[in-house]
Amino acid sequence: MSDMALLEFLRRPITVEEYNRMAEAGILDPDERVELLDGDLILVPPHGPPHFSTVARMANVLMKRLSARALVTVQLPVIVSDRSEPEPDIAVLGRRDDYYASGLPRTPDVYAVVEVADSSLGIDSGKKLAIYAGAGVAEYWIVDVRRGAVIMNREPNGSSYDSVQTAYRGASVAFAAFPDETFSVDELIG
């Protein structure tokens, strides 16, 4: 048996429920940056200035412009399946009076998620894209910091999206849920 086959054989994926119990029991340090993706605990790399700046700028713009219509969260969990609880850089959620005190947001609550990719483009455009699409997340944006681009993935179909469009600086973008609210790529990513 190859080493990879053995590793897969020995793999024991965990559920969202188990993941949250691990956090409550103190197995996971509260300051430890991890996400649950497809049953695996994935360490989140430290954020450098380009990532920090882009997330902060984008969140600020989205909160100002969408606050009456949606709840915009930053690096907070969203349950997308029984084995995946990512913490997208930005999530655009349906408004609820209790601000999700009664339970974390789930796929039906999500208008869109945004991942800002500086050093994480591989996982954001690979594993995370497959997880979000597979869960039926309607819209998934990847901000490619190095290229100055917003990649808009829409129409989930299995582990991918049928509609993929890329917008660069100088162009405008809008979420499918709010087509009347356009943003310039420049104002979102600088």
Buried (B, 14 or more C-beta within 10 A) or exposed (E): EEEEEEEEEEEEBBBBEBBBEBBEEEEBEEEEEBBBBBBBBBEBEEBEEBBEBBBEBBBBBBBEBBEEBBBBBBBEBBBBBEBBBBBBBBBBBBEEEEEBEEEBBBBEBBBBBBBBBBBBBEBBBEBBBBBBBBBEBBBBBBBBBEEBBBBBBBEBEEEEBEEBEBBEBEBEBEBEBBEEEEBBBEEBBB
